[in-house]
Amino acid sequence: MRKEYDFSQGRRGAVIAAAKGKSRITIRLDDDILEWFRQQVDDAGGGSYQTMINGALRAYMESRPEPLEAIVRRVVMEQLQKTSPRQRKARKAA
């Protein structure tokens, strides 16, 4: 290292802070997945493959079917409606 560099006032970490609402993580992805995203960005003429991965995860998250709790409630209600009033009364008494 050259002697004219003075790091005595230097601080560790990123020079530019990450946007609010973003977190830095370490994640392991399969090589072919990562290469596919990088190729998509390259074919589009540039950009950030990380932003593209974030967008793909967000699209999946937002298109997800109803939550598990809602599915369970719906199935239970459907099953209760299939039973006769007499069976429901007998179950309550038990």
N, C-alpha and C positions, 0 to 999 in steps of 0.2 A: 504494500500500500504506500502511496506517496505521502511524504511528510507534510505537504501543504494542506492536506485535508484535516479539518478540525471538527471532530464529532463530539466535542465536550458538551455542546448545547443540544445535541441530537436527542430525539425521543423515539422509542420503539413504536411500531405499529404502522398502520396505513397512513399515507400522506393525506388522502381524501377520505373522509368518514363515509361509511355506507349510509344509504338513504334510510330514513326512519321507517320502521316496519320490516326491515330486512335483517336476516341473521346469517352470519358466516358459519357454515358447517363443513364437515368432511363427510363425503358420501362416496361409496364405491359403486360404480356402474360397470356393467359388462362393456368390454371394448367395442363390440359391434353396435351397441346402443349409442355410446358416445360418438363413435365415428359417423353414425347415421345423422345425428343432430348437427355435428360439425359440417357434414356434407350439405345438409339442407341450408345452413347459413351461407356456405360458400356458393351454392347454386343461386341463392337469392341475392348475391352480390355483396354480402357482408352483414355484419350485425354481431349479436352475442348468442352463442349456443346456450349459454346458461339462462338467458332470458327466454329462449325458445323452450327449454326444458321446464322452466317455471310456468310458462303459458300452457304447456301440455298437461302438467300436473293440475293446474287450476281448472282447465277445461274438464278433466276427468272428475275432479272434486265437485264441480258445479253440476255435472250431468249425472252424478251418482243417483241410483234409485233411492227410494225412501229409506229413512234410517231403520235399523233393526228393530228398535222399540216399536215403531209404527207398524211394521210388518207383523210382529208378534201380537200386538193389540188387534189388528185387523183379522188375523187368523183366529184368535180366541173368540172374537165377536161373531165371526162366521160360524164357528162350531157351536156357540151358544144358541144361535138362531136356528140351527138344524135340530136341536133337541126340543122335545115337547115340553109344555109347561109342567106336566107331571114329573118328568125327569129332572127339570130344574129345581122343582120343589123338593124332590127326594135328595138331590145333591146338597141343597142348602141345609136340610135337616141332618145330614150325615156329619 
